[in-house]
Amino acid sequence: MNWGHSIRQGHRWLSIVFTLTVIANFAARAMDRAEPSPWITYSPLPPLFLMLVSGLYLFALPYTAKRRSRPRA
């Protein structure tokens, strides 16, 4: 199983979920003049945190692959 491919695919789906939660957040603020409930306000944070973790992994992946493919002396 290729972990890089699975994490990349998960990162893409997380970006879609994050975008939808941000749009829902703005829609809730536009519809209601009062402050929306906290679960709507903070709903983008879990996918954003998971995107941070997966994005850092994907960022480091080429550097670790170079290190692993280097021949030993």
mmCIF file of the N, C-alpha and C atoms, coordinates in Angstrom:
data_MODEL
# 
_entry.id   MODEL 
# 
loop_
_atom_site.group_PDB 
_atom_site.id 
_atom_site.type_symbol 
_atom_site.label_atom_id 
_atom_site.label_alt_id 
_atom_site.label_comp_id 
_atom_site.label_asym_id 
_atom_site.label_entity_id 
_atom_site.label_seq_id 
_atom_site.pdbx_PDB_ins_code 
_atom_site.Cartn_x 
_atom_site.Cartn_y 
_atom_site.Cartn_z 
_atom_site.occupancy 
_atom_site.B_iso_or_equiv 
_atom_site.pdbx_formal_charge 
_atom_site.auth_seq_id 
_atom_site.auth_comp_id 
_atom_site.auth_asym_id 
_atom_site.auth_atom_id 
_atom_site.pdbx_PDB_model_num 
ATOM 1   N N  . MET A 1 1  ? 0.842   -1.185 0.000  1.00 0.00 ? 1  MET A N  1 
ATOM 2   C CA . MET A 1 1  ? 0.000   0.000  0.000  1.00 0.00 ? 1  MET A CA 1 
ATOM 3   C C  . MET A 1 1  ? 0.883   1.244  0.000  1.00 0.00 ? 1  MET A C  1 
ATOM 4   N N  . ASN A 1 2  ? 0.522   2.203  -0.820 1.00 0.00 ? 2  ASN A N  1 
ATOM 5   C CA . ASN A 1 2  ? 1.297   3.421  -0.944 1.00 0.00 ? 2  ASN A CA 1 
ATOM 6   C C  . ASN A 1 2  ? 0.719   4.490  -0.008 1.00 0.00 ? 2  ASN A C  1 
ATOM 7   N N  . TRP A 1 3  ? 1.430   4.746  1.086  1.00 0.00 ? 3  TRP A N  1 
ATOM 8   C CA . TRP A 1 3  ? 0.931   5.709  2.078  1.00 0.00 ? 3  TRP A CA 1 
ATOM 9   C C  . TRP A 1 3  ? 0.897   7.120  1.527  1.00 0.00 ? 3  TRP A C  1 
ATOM 10  N N  . GLY A 1 4  ? 1.873   7.477  0.705  1.00 0.00 ? 4  GLY A N  1 
ATOM 11  C CA . GLY A 1 4  ? 1.909   8.828  0.144  1.00 0.00 ? 4  GLY A CA 1 
ATOM 12  C C  . GLY A 1 4  ? 0.673   9.129  -0.685 1.00 0.00 ? 4  GLY A C  1 
ATOM 13  N N  . HIS A 1 5  ? 0.252   8.156  -1.484 1.00 0.00 ? 5  HIS A N  1 
ATOM 14  C CA . HIS A 1 5  ? -0.944  8.349  -2.310 1.00 0.00 ? 5  HIS A CA 1 
ATOM 15  C C  . HIS A 1 5  ? -2.196  8.475  -1.452 1.00 0.00 ? 5  HIS A C  1 
ATOM 16  N N  . SER A 1 6  ? -2.308  7.633  -0.433 1.00 0.00 ? 6  SER A N  1 
ATOM 17  C CA . SER A 1 6  ? -3.491  7.671  0.441  1.00 0.00 ? 6  SER A CA 1 
ATOM 18  C C  . SER A 1 6  ? -3.569  8.982  1.214  1.00 0.00 ? 6  SER A C  1 
ATOM 19  N N  . ILE A 1 7  ? -2.445  9.437  1.716  1.00 0.00 ? 7  ILE A N  1 
ATOM 20  C CA . ILE A 1 7  ? -2.449  10.695 2.473  1.00 0.00 ? 7  ILE A CA 1 
ATOM 21  C C  . ILE A 1 7  ? -2.723  11.872 1.545  1.00 0.00 ? 7  ILE A C  1 
ATOM 22  N N  . ARG A 1 8  ? -2.188  11.822 0.328  1.00 0.00 ? 8  ARG A N  1 
ATOM 23  C CA . ARG A 1 8  ? -2.456  12.891 -0.643 1.00 0.00 ? 8  ARG A CA 1 
ATOM 24  C C  . ARG A 1 8  ? -3.941  12.950 -0.987 1.00 0.00 ? 8  ARG A C  1 
ATOM 25  N N  . GLN A 1 9  ? -4.546  11.787 -1.184 1.00 0.00 ? 9  GLN A N  1 
ATOM 26  C CA . GLN A 1 9  ? -5.985  11.737 -1.479 1.00 0.00 ? 9  GLN A CA 1 
ATOM 27  C C  . GLN A 1 9  ? -6.803  12.241 -0.288 1.00 0.00 ? 9  GLN A C  1 
ATOM 28  N N  . GLY A 1 10 ? -6.423  11.830 0.920  1.00 0.00 ? 10 GLY A N  1 
ATOM 29  C CA . GLY A 1 10 ? -7.108  12.316 2.111  1.00 0.00 ? 10 GLY A CA 1 
ATOM 30  C C  . GLY A 1 10 ? -6.955  13.822 2.284  1.00 0.00 ? 10 GLY A C  1 
ATOM 31  N N  . HIS A 1 11 ? -5.781  14.335 1.950  1.00 0.00 ? 11 HIS A N  1 
ATOM 32  C CA . HIS A 1 11 ? -5.535  15.778 2.039  1.00 0.00 ? 11 HIS A CA 1 
ATOM 33  C C  . HIS A 1 11 ? -6.453  16.537 1.077  1.00 0.00 ? 11 HIS A C  1 
ATOM 34  N N  . ARG A 1 12 ? -6.643  15.987 -0.104 1.00 0.00 ? 12 ARG A N  1 
ATOM 35  C CA . ARG A 1 12 ? -7.549  16.620 -1.081 1.00 0.00 ? 12 ARG A CA 1 
ATOM 36  C C  . ARG A 1 12 ? -8.984  16.642 -0.576 1.00 0.00 ? 12 ARG A C  1 
ATOM 37  N N  . TRP A 1 13 ? -9.444  15.515 -0.013 1.00 0.00 ? 13 TRP A N  1 
ATOM 38  C CA . TRP A 1 13 ? -10.817 15.467 0.499  1.00 0.00 ? 13 TRP A CA 1 
ATOM 39  C C  . TRP A 1 13 ? -10.976 16.381 1.709  1.00 0.00 ? 13 TRP A C  1 
ATOM 40  N N  . LEU A 1 14 ? -9.950  16.457 2.539  1.00 0.00 ? 14 LEU A N  1 
ATOM 41  C CA . LEU A 1 14 ? -10.008 17.368 3.684  1.00 0.00 ? 14 LEU A CA 1 
ATOM 42  C C  . LEU A 1 14 ? -10.103 18.822 3.231  1.00 0.00 ? 14 LEU A C  1 
ATOM 43  N N  . SER A 1 15 ? -9.440  19.155 2.136  1.00 0.00 ? 15 SER A N  1 
ATOM 44  C CA . SER A 1 15 ? -9.530  20.530 1.637  1.00 0.00 ? 15 SER A CA 1 
ATOM 45  C C  . SER A 1 15 ? -10.946 20.845 1.169  1.00 0.00 ? 15 SER A C  1 
ATOM 46  N N  . ILE A 1 16 ? -11.634 19.867 0.602  1.00 0.00 ? 16 ILE A N  1 
ATOM 47  C CA . ILE A 1 16 ? -13.023 20.075 0.194  1.00 0.00 ? 16 ILE A CA 1 
ATOM 48  C C  . ILE A 1 16 ? -13.908 20.270 1.423  1.00 0.00 ? 16 ILE A C  1 
ATOM 49  N N  . VAL A 1 17 ? -13.714 19.437 2.441  1.00 0.00 ? 17 VAL A N  1 
ATOM 50  C CA . VAL A 1 17 ? -14.497 19.562 3.681  1.00 0.00 ? 17 VAL A CA 1 
ATOM 51  C C  . VAL A 1 17 ? -14.222 20.906 4.342  1.00 0.00 ? 17 VAL A C  1 
ATOM 52  N N  . PHE A 1 18 ? -12.956 21.315 4.380  1.00 0.00 ? 18 PHE A N  1 
ATOM 53  C CA . PHE A 1 18 ? -12.600 22.599 4.972  1.00 0.00 ? 18 PHE A CA 1 
ATOM 54  C C  . PHE A 1 18 ? -13.273 23.755 4.223  1.00 0.00 ? 18 PHE A C  1 
ATOM 55  N N  . THR A 1 19 ? -13.235 23.708 2.897  1.00 0.00 ? 19 THR A N  1 
ATOM 56  C CA . THR A 1 19 ? -13.860 24.766 2.102  1.00 0.00 ? 19 THR A CA 1 
ATOM 57  C C  . THR A 1 19 ? -15.360 24.835 2.359  1.00 0.00 ? 19 THR A C  1 
ATOM 58  N N  . LEU A 1 20 ? -16.009 23.689 2.443  1.00 0.00 ? 20 LEU A N  1 
ATOM 59  C CA . LEU A 1 20 ? -17.454 23.681 2.707  1.00 0.00 ? 20 LEU A CA 1 
ATOM 60  C C  . LEU A 1 20 ? -17.787 24.220 4.094  1.00 0.00 ? 20 LEU A C  1 
ATOM 61  N N  . THR A 1 21 ? -16.960 23.906 5.095  1.00 0.00 ? 21 THR A N  1 
ATOM 62  C CA . THR A 1 21 ? -17.235 24.433 6.442  1.00 0.00 ? 21 THR A CA 1 
ATOM 63  C C  . THR A 1 21 ? -17.014 25.942 6.501  1.00 0.00 ? 21 THR A C  1 
ATOM 64  N N  . VAL A 1 22 ? -16.036 26.441 5.758  1.00 0.00 ? 22 VAL A N  1 
ATOM 65  C CA . VAL A 1 22 ? -15.822 27.896 5.729  1.00 0.00 ? 22 VAL A CA 1 
ATOM 66  C C  . VAL A 1 22 ? -16.988 28.584 5.035  1.00 0.00 ? 22 VAL A C  1 
ATOM 67  N N  . ILE A 1 23 ? -17.467 28.006 3.942  1.00 0.00 ? 23 ILE A N  1 
ATOM 68  C CA . ILE A 1 23 ? -18.626 28.579 3.241  1.00 0.00 ? 23 ILE A CA 1 
ATOM 69  C C  . ILE A 1 23 ? -19.850 28.560 4.153  1.00 0.00 ? 23 ILE A C  1 
ATOM 70  N N  . ALA A 1 24 ? -20.056 27.455 4.878  1.00 0.00 ? 24 ALA A N  1 
ATOM 71  C CA . ALA A 1 24 ? -21.181 27.382 5.810  1.00 0.00 ? 24 ALA A CA 1 
ATOM 72  C C  . ALA A 1 24 ? -21.041 28.417 6.921  1.00 0.00 ? 24 ALA A C  1 
ATOM 73  N N  . ASN A 1 25 ? -19.830 28.649 7.352  1.00 0.00 ? 25 ASN A N  1 
ATOM 74  C CA . ASN A 1 25 ? -19.577 29.652 8.388  1.00 0.00 ? 25 ASN A CA 1 
ATOM 75  C C  . ASN A 1 25 ? -19.966 31.046 7.895  1.00 0.00 ? 25 ASN A C  1 
ATOM 76  N N  . PHE A 1 26 ? -19.533 31.391 6.693  1.00 0.00 ? 26 PHE A N  1 
ATOM 77  C CA . PHE A 1 26 ? -19.889 32.699 6.140  1.00 0.00 ? 26 PHE A CA 1 
ATOM 78  C C  . PHE A 1 26 ? -21.387 32.813 5.881  1.00 0.00 ? 26 PHE A C  1 
ATOM 79  N N  . ALA A 1 27 ? -22.012 31.736 5.429  1.00 0.00 ? 27 ALA A N  1 
ATOM 80  C CA . ALA A 1 27 ? -23.456 31.761 5.187  1.00 0.00 ? 27 ALA A CA 1 
ATOM 81  C C  . ALA A 1 27 ? -24.224 31.944 6.491  1.00 0.00 ? 27 ALA A C  1 
ATOM 82  N N  . ALA A 1 28 ? -23.772 31.290 7.553  1.00 0.00 ? 28 ALA A N  1 
ATOM 83  C CA . ALA A 1 28 ? -24.441 31.436 8.845  1.00 0.00 ? 28 ALA A CA 1 
ATOM 84  C C  . ALA A 1 28 ? -24.296 32.857 9.368  1.00 0.00 ? 28 ALA A C  1 
ATOM 85  N N  . ARG A 1 29 ? -23.153 33.460 9.150  1.00 0.00 ? 29 ARG A N  1 
ATOM 86  C CA . ARG A 1 29 ? -22.951 34.843 9.588  1.00 0.00 ? 29 ARG A CA 1 
ATOM 87  C C  . ARG A 1 29 ? -23.769 35.825 8.753  1.00 0.00 ? 29 ARG A C  1 
ATOM 88  N N  . ALA A 1 30 ? -23.955 35.534 7.465  1.00 0.00 ? 30 ALA A N  1 
ATOM 89  C CA . ALA A 1 30 ? -24.714 36.427 6.595  1.00 0.00 ? 30 ALA A CA 1 
ATOM 90  C C  . ALA A 1 30 ? -26.215 36.337 6.866  1.00 0.00 ? 30 ALA A C  1 
ATOM 91  N N  . MET A 1 31 ? -26.701 35.154 7.215  1.00 0.00 ? 31 MET A N  1 
ATOM 92  C CA . MET A 1 31 ? -28.137 34.970 7.426  1.00 0.00 ? 31 MET A CA 1 
ATOM 93  C C  . MET A 1 31 ? -28.601 35.532 8.763  1.00 0.00 ? 31 MET A C  1 
ATOM 94  N N  . ASP A 1 32 ? -27.768 35.399 9.756  1.00 0.00 ? 32 ASP A N  1 
ATOM 95  C CA . ASP A 1 32 ? -28.161 35.793 11.103 1.00 0.00 ? 32 ASP A CA 1 
ATOM 96  C C  . ASP A 1 32 ? -27.271 36.943 11.558 1.00 0.00 ? 32 ASP A C  1 
ATOM 97  N N  . ARG A 1 33 ? -27.892 37.994 12.040 1.00 0.00 ? 33 ARG A N  1 
ATOM 98  C CA . ARG A 1 33 ? -27.114 39.152 12.495 1.00 0.00 ? 33 ARG A CA 1 
ATOM 99  C C  . ARG A 1 33 ? -26.450 38.904 13.842 1.00 0.00 ? 33 ARG A C  1 
ATOM 100 N N  . ALA A 1 34 ? -26.968 37.971 14.605 1.00 0.00 ? 34 ALA A N  1 
ATOM 101 C CA . ALA A 1 34 ? -26.357 37.641 15.895 1.00 0.00 ? 34 ALA A CA 1 
ATOM 102 C C  . ALA A 1 34 ? -25.175 36.700 15.660 1.00 0.00 ? 34 ALA A C  1 
ATOM 103 N N  . GLU A 1 35 ? -24.397 36.528 16.686 1.00 0.00 ? 35 GLU A N  1 
ATOM 104 C CA . GLU A 1 35 ? -23.240 35.624 16.610 1.00 0.00 ? 35 GLU A CA 1 
ATOM 105 C C  . GLU A 1 35 ? -23.735 34.181 16.430 1.00 0.00 ? 35 GLU A C  1 
ATOM 106 N N  . PRO A 1 36 ? -23.223 33.446 15.417 1.00 0.00 ? 36 PRO A N  1 
ATOM 107 C CA . PRO A 1 36 ? -23.662 32.055 15.243 1.00 0.00 ? 36 PRO A CA 1 
ATOM 108 C C  . PRO A 1 36 ? -23.140 31.176 16.378 1.00 0.00 ? 36 PRO A C  1 
ATOM 109 N N  . SER A 1 37 ? -23.701 30.005 16.486 1.00 0.00 ? 37 SER A N  1 
ATOM 110 C CA . SER A 1 37 ? -23.313 29.113 17.575 1.00 0.00 ? 37 SER A CA 1 
ATOM 111 C C  . SER A 1 37 ? -21.842 28.701 17.422 1.00 0.00 ? 37 SER A C  1 
ATOM 112 N N  . PRO A 1 38 ? -21.208 28.374 18.541 1.00 0.00 ? 38 PRO A N  1 
ATOM 113 C CA . PRO A 1 38 ? -19.774 28.046 18.489 1.00 0.00 ? 38 PRO A CA 1 
ATOM 114 C C  . PRO A 1 38 ? -19.439 26.843 17.616 1.00 0.00 ? 38 PRO A C  1 
ATOM 115 N N  . TRP A 1 39 ? -20.328 25.867 17.501 1.00 0.00 ? 39 TRP A N  1 
ATOM 116 C CA . TRP A 1 39 ? -19.979 24.706 16.685 1.00 0.00 ? 39 TRP A CA 1 
ATOM 117 C C  . TRP A 1 39 ? -19.882 25.079 15.213 1.00 0.00 ? 39 TRP A C  1 
ATOM 118 N N  . ILE A 1 40 ? -20.627 26.088 14.773 1.00 0.00 ? 40 ILE A N  1 
ATOM 119 C CA . ILE A 1 40 ? -20.489 26.565 13.392 1.00 0.00 ? 40 ILE A CA 1 
ATOM 120 C C  . ILE A 1 40 ? -19.212 27.383 13.250 1.00 0.00 ? 40 ILE A C  1 
ATOM 121 N N  . THR A 1 41 ? -18.923 28.192 14.244 1.00 0.00 ? 41 THR A N  1 
ATOM 122 C CA . THR A 1 41 ? -17.739 29.040 14.189 1.00 0.00 ? 41 THR A CA 1 
ATOM 123 C C  . THR A 1 41 ? -16.456 28.220 14.175 1.00 0.00 ? 41 THR A C  1 
ATOM 124 N N  . TYR A 1 42 ? -16.405 27.180 14.994 1.00 0.00 ? 42 TYR A N  1 
ATOM 125 C CA . TYR A 1 42 ? -15.178 26.400 15.121 1.00 0.00 ? 42 TYR A CA 1 
ATOM 126 C C  . TYR A 1 42 ? -15.161 25.142 14.255 1.00 0.00 ? 42 TYR A C  1 
ATOM 127 N N  . SER A 1 43 ? -16.158 24.931 13.430 1.00 0.00 ? 43 SER A N  1 
ATOM 128 C CA . SER A 1 43 ? -16.202 23.724 12.598 1.00 0.00 ? 43 SER A CA 1 
ATOM 129 C C  . SER A 1 43 ? -15.062 23.629 11.576 1.00 0.00 ? 43 SER A C  1 
ATOM 130 N N  . PRO A 1 44 ? -14.487 24.725 11.062 1.00 0.00 ? 44 PRO A N  1 
ATOM 131 C CA . PRO A 1 44 ? -13.358 24.561 10.135 1.00 0.00 ? 44 PRO A CA 1 
ATOM 132 C C  . PRO A 1 44 ? -12.056 24.116 10.800 1.00 0.00 ? 44 PRO A C  1 
ATOM 133 N N  . LEU A 1 45 ? -11.959 24.184 12.112 1.00 0.00 ? 45 LEU A N  1 
ATOM 134 C CA . LEU A 1 45 ? -10.685 23.898 12.760 1.00 0.00 ? 45 LEU A CA 1 
ATOM 135 C C  . LEU A 1 45 ? -10.247 22.434 12.712 1.00 0.00 ? 45 LEU A C  1 
ATOM 136 N N  . PRO A 1 46 ? -11.112 21.435 12.952 1.00 0.00 ? 46 PRO A N  1 
ATOM 137 C CA . PRO A 1 46 ? -10.622 20.045 12.856 1.00 0.00 ? 46 PRO A CA 1 
ATOM 138 C C  . PRO A 1 46 ? -10.078 19.665 11.476 1.00 0.00 ? 46 PRO A C  1 
ATOM 139 N N  . PRO A 1 47 ? -10.784 19.979 10.366 1.00 0.00 ? 47 PRO A N  1 
ATOM 140 C CA . PRO A 1 47 ? -10.165 19.642 9.082  1.00 0.00 ? 47 PRO A CA 1 
ATOM 141 C C  . PRO A 1 47 ? -8.898  20.452 8.811  1.00 0.00 ? 47 PRO A C  1 
ATOM 142 N N  . LEU A 1 48 ? -8.844  21.679 9.324  1.00 0.00 ? 48 LEU A N  1 
ATOM 143 C CA . LEU A 1 48 ? -7.643  22.481 9.133  1.00 0.00 ? 48 LEU A CA 1 
ATOM 144 C C  . LEU A 1 48 ? -6.450  21.873 9.864  1.00 0.00 ? 48 LEU A C  1 
ATOM 145 N N  . PHE A 1 49 ? -6.668  21.369 11.070 1.00 0.00 ? 49 PHE A N  1 
ATOM 146 C CA . PHE A 1 49 ? -5.589  20.725 11.815 1.00 0.00 ? 49 PHE A CA 1 
ATOM 147 C C  . PHE A 1 49 ? -5.124  19.457 11.107 1.00 0.00 ? 49 PHE A C  1 
ATOM 148 N N  . LEU A 1 50 ? -6.072  18.649 10.617 1.00 0.00 ? 50 LEU A N  1 
ATOM 149 C CA . LEU A 1 50 ? -5.693  17.441 9.891  1.00 0.00 ? 50 LEU A CA 1 
ATOM 150 C C  . LEU A 1 50 ? -4.974  17.769 8.588  1.00 0.00 ? 50 LEU A C  1 
ATOM 151 N N  . MET A 1 51 ? -5.368  18.860 7.936  1.00 0.00 ? 51 MET A N  1 
ATOM 152 C CA . MET A 1 51 ? -4.658  19.286 6.728  1.00 0.00 ? 51 MET A CA 1 
ATOM 153 C C  . MET A 1 51 ? -3.244  19.758 7.059  1.00 0.00 ? 51 MET A C  1 
ATOM 154 N N  . LEU A 1 52 ? -3.064  20.368 8.214  1.00 0.00 ? 52 LEU A N  1 
ATOM 155 C CA . LEU A 1 52 ? -1.724  20.774 8.631  1.00 0.00 ? 52 LEU A CA 1 
ATOM 156 C C  . LEU A 1 52 ? -0.824  19.561 8.791  1.00 0.00 ? 52 LEU A C  1 
ATOM 157 N N  . VAL A 1 53 ? -1.321  18.536 9.471  1.00 0.00 ? 53 VAL A N  1 
ATOM 158 C CA . VAL A 1 53 ? -0.528  17.324 9.700  1.00 0.00 ? 53 VAL A CA 1 
ATOM 159 C C  . VAL A 1 53 ? -0.211  16.626 8.377  1.00 0.00 ? 53 VAL A C  1 
ATOM 160 N N  . SER A 1 54 ? -1.230  16.433 7.540  1.00 0.00 ? 54 SER A N  1 
ATOM 161 C CA . SER A 1 54 ? -0.989  15.741 6.275  1.00 0.00 ? 54 SER A CA 1 
ATOM 162 C C  . SER A 1 54 ? -0.148  16.588 5.326  1.00 0.00 ? 54 SER A C  1 
ATOM 163 N N  . GLY A 1 55 ? -0.318  17.890 5.358  1.00 0.00 ? 55 GLY A N  1 
ATOM 164 C CA . GLY A 1 55 ? 0.487   18.764 4.510  1.00 0.00 ? 55 GLY A CA 1 
ATOM 165 C C  . GLY A 1 55 ? 1.949   18.776 4.914  1.00 0.00 ? 55 GLY A C  1 
ATOM 166 N N  . LEU A 1 56 ? 2.223   18.751 6.208  1.00 0.00 ? 56 LEU A N  1 
ATOM 167 C CA . LEU A 1 56 ? 3.612   18.675 6.659  1.00 0.00 ? 56 LEU A CA 1 
ATOM 168 C C  . LEU A 1 56 ? 4.239   17.347 6.265  1.00 0.00 ? 56 LEU A C  1 
ATOM 169 N N  . TYR A 1 57 ? 3.476   16.277 6.344  1.00 0.00 ? 57 TYR A N  1 
ATOM 170 C CA . TYR A 1 57 ? 3.982   14.977 5.908  1.00 0.00 ? 57 TYR A CA 1 
ATOM 171 C C  . TYR A 1 57 ? 4.294   15.000 4.412  1.00 0.00 ? 57 TYR A C  1 
ATOM 172 N N  . LEU A 1 58 ? 3.366   15.532 3.613  1.00 0.00 ? 58 LEU A N  1 
ATOM 173 C CA . LEU A 1 58 ? 3.584   15.588 2.172  1.00 0.00 ? 58 LEU A CA 1 
ATOM 174 C C  . LEU A 1 58 ? 4.741   16.513 1.819  1.00 0.00 ? 58 LEU A C  1 
ATOM 175 N N  . PHE A 1 59 ? 4.945   17.552 2.608  1.00 0.00 ? 59 PHE A N  1 
ATOM 176 C CA . PHE A 1 59 ? 6.068   18.456 2.381  1.00 0.00 ? 59 PHE A CA 1 
ATOM 177 C C  . PHE A 1 59 ? 7.396   17.757 2.634  1.00 0.00 ? 59 PHE A C  1 
ATOM 178 N N  . ALA A 1 60 ? 7.454   16.933 3.666  1.00 0.00 ? 60 ALA A N  1 
ATOM 179 C CA . ALA A 1 60 ? 8.702   16.262 4.038  1.00 0.00 ? 60 ALA A CA 1 
ATOM 180 C C  . ALA A 1 60 ? 8.954   15.014 3.208  1.00 0.00 ? 60 ALA A C  1 
ATOM 181 N N  . LEU A 1 61 ? 7.963   14.505 2.516  1.00 0.00 ? 61 LEU A N  1 
ATOM 182 C CA . LEU A 1 61 ? 8.094   13.252 1.782  1.00 0.00 ? 61 LEU A CA 1 
ATOM 183 C C  . LEU A 1 61 ? 9.221   13.247 0.750  1.00 0.00 ? 61 LEU A C  1 
ATOM 184 N N  . PRO A 1 62 ? 9.381   14.266 -0.085 1.00 0.00 ? 62 PRO A N  1 
ATOM 185 C CA . PRO A 1 62 ? 10.485  14.226 -1.056 1.00 0.00 ? 62 PRO A CA 1 
ATOM 186 C C  . PRO A 1 62 ? 11.867  14.246 -0.399 1.00 0.00 ? 62 PRO A C  1 
ATOM 187 N N  . TYR A 1 63 ? 11.997  14.945 0.709  1.00 0.00 ? 63 TYR A N  1 
ATOM 188 C CA . TYR A 1 63 ? 13.296  15.019 1.380  1.00 0.00 ? 63 TYR A CA 1 
ATOM 189 C C  . TYR A 1 63 ? 13.669  13.683 2.013  1.00 0.00 ? 63 TYR A C  1 
ATOM 190 N N  . THR A 1 64 ? 12.692  13.001 2.576  1.00 0.00 ? 64 THR A N  1 
ATOM 191 C CA . THR A 1 64 ? 12.993  11.702 3.170  1.00 0.00 ? 64 THR A CA 1 
ATOM 192 C C  . THR A 1 64 ? 13.225  10.653 2.089  1.00 0.00 ? 64 THR A C  1 
ATOM 193 N N  . ALA A 1 65 ? 12.581  10.783 0.928  1.00 0.00 ? 65 ALA A N  1 
ATOM 194 C CA . ALA A 1 65 ? 12.804  9.851  -0.169 1.00 0.00 ? 65 ALA A CA 1 
ATOM 195 C C  . ALA A 1 65 ? 14.215  10.012 -0.727 1.00 0.00 ? 65 ALA A C  1 
ATOM 196 N N  . LYS A 1 66 ? 14.696  11.250 -0.808 1.00 0.00 ? 66 LYS A N  1 
ATOM 197 C CA . LYS A 1 66 ? 16.066  11.478 -1.267 1.00 0.00 ? 66 LYS A CA 1 
ATOM 198 C C  . LYS A 1 66 ? 17.063  10.852 -0.312 1.00 0.00 ? 66 LYS A C  1 
ATOM 199 N N  . ARG A 1 67 ? 16.806  10.981 0.964  1.00 0.00 ? 67 ARG A N  1 
ATOM 200 C CA . ARG A 1 67 ? 17.718  10.430 1.967  1.00 0.00 ? 67 ARG A CA 1 
ATOM 201 C C  . ARG A 1 67 ? 17.738  8.903  1.906  1.00 0.00 ? 67 ARG A C  1 
ATOM 202 N N  . ARG A 1 68 ? 16.564  8.298  1.691  1.00 0.00 ? 68 ARG A N  1 
ATOM 203 C CA . ARG A 1 68 ? 16.487  6.841  1.621  1.00 0.00 ? 68 ARG A CA 1 
ATOM 204 C C  . ARG A 1 68 ? 17.108  6.277  0.356  1.00 0.00 ? 68 ARG A C  1 
ATOM 205 N N  . SER A 1 69 ? 17.041  7.016  -0.764 1.00 0.00 ? 69 SER A N  1 
ATOM 206 C CA . SER A 1 69 ? 17.558  6.503  -2.023 1.00 0.00 ? 69 SER A CA 1 
ATOM 207 C C  . SER A 1 69 ? 19.059  6.742  -2.186 1.00 0.00 ? 69 SER A C  1 
ATOM 208 N N  . ARG A 1 70 ? 19.666  7.520  -1.309 1.00 0.00 ? 70 ARG A N  1 
ATOM 209 C CA . ARG A 1 70 ? 21.096  7.797  -1.391 1.00 0.00 ? 70 ARG A CA 1 
ATOM 210 C C  . ARG A 1 70 ? 21.882  6.514  -1.078 1.00 0.00 ? 70 ARG A C  1 
ATOM 211 N N  . PRO A 1 71 ? 22.864  6.164  -1.948 1.00 0.00 ? 71 PRO A N  1 
ATOM 212 C CA . PRO A 1 71 ? 23.652  4.954  -1.689 1.00 0.00 ? 71 PRO A CA 1 
ATOM 213 C C  . PRO A 1 71 ? 24.561  5.127  -0.475 1.00 0.00 ? 71 PRO A C  1 
ATOM 214 N N  . ARG A 1 72 ? 24.737  4.059  0.259  1.00 0.00 ? 72 ARG A N  1 
ATOM 215 C CA . ARG A 1 72 ? 25.592  4.107  1.449  1.00 0.00 ? 72 ARG A CA 1 
ATOM 216 C C  . ARG A 1 72 ? 27.043  3.869  1.058  1.00 0.00 ? 72 ARG A C  1 
ATOM 217 N N  . ALA A 1 73 ? 27.906  4.580  1.736  1.00 0.00 ? 73 ALA A N  1 
ATOM 218 C CA . ALA A 1 73 ? 29.349  4.457  1.426  1.00 0.00 ? 73 ALA A CA 1 
ATOM 219 C C  . ALA A 1 73 ? 30.010  3.379  2.255  1.00 0.00 ? 73 ALA A C  1 
# 
